[in-house]
Amino acid sequence: MASKMNIAGSDSGDNIQLDNVILDAFSQEILFQAQPNLRFESVAVPRTELNVMPGNTIKFLRYNALDGDSAIAETAEIETDSMETSTIEIAVSEHAKAVRVSEFLLRSAMTDTLGDAATLLGQHYADRRDSLVRDELLTNTNVIYADDNANRAALVDTDTFNVDAVRAAVETLATAKAPKFELDAYVAFIHPHQARYLRKDSDWVNVNLYGDTSNILNGEIGRIEDVRFVQTTKVPYVKINTQDIYSDGVDSGANTAVAANSATDVYLSIVLGDYAVGLAESLPVEMRDNGVEDFGRKHSLAYYGIWGAGLIEEAHALIVETA
């Protein structure tokens, strides 16, 4: 039997090796596969640093608004004012997921096994990265309830997402001086169940009726006045009679501290303006292999990166709870 040897490049004889060029290609593939599934990342303010501060944090700089009057007498000199800043620190951590395949599977499979692995890793990357941003937005304590209910316990199954809830959210954000995205609109992330009721409203404008479709968000389905809606099953809901939080239709394993509602499932949509949440990244996602394993008989493929998310301006976002 001929000796086995791992080589750089494509297949040769009984050997296969992932060289840097192949890894670069798979890194592009993971981003390509992730794009259709990413929803929340599109509204996050990105900050990329080659190095992180002590404590594994990346700082976002925030300027305080200038105050005082602008009127000036003709004989007076213009006085200068000082700018004031503060910082928001977002902690970053390692993120990774890996799969392993055998040399025999690579040789006998009917499909490109490593390509399939890259697809699955890309989908996992999108799911976890989007969940990270969503979970930070859900830590917000700004909450309003459909039909002007006082709390979650008061919601009943007819308190669905409607145009009044949209206008209440806009009022709250506008009062807090939350800026709109591109000076155009706020963005709302809603569950398909909530979208079902909004689509019935006479003010609803379907996305395919937009005059300009050049800047459509992933998952955007339409708008009402100055709010654009993105539909995603990652908007969680609290199961009726329990405190269990469901995401993507399954129990996430997390629980809410708020008492259970005995009348309806409660959906937690998110409405926000610009600069509400930040995404800090010290190492973008990349594909890596695990070198030579078991004399080249096993091949491991993983994505790896270092990032984190955090609220920048809590007043620029809120949660709308509906039936």
Disulfide bonds with the S-S distance in Angstrom:
none
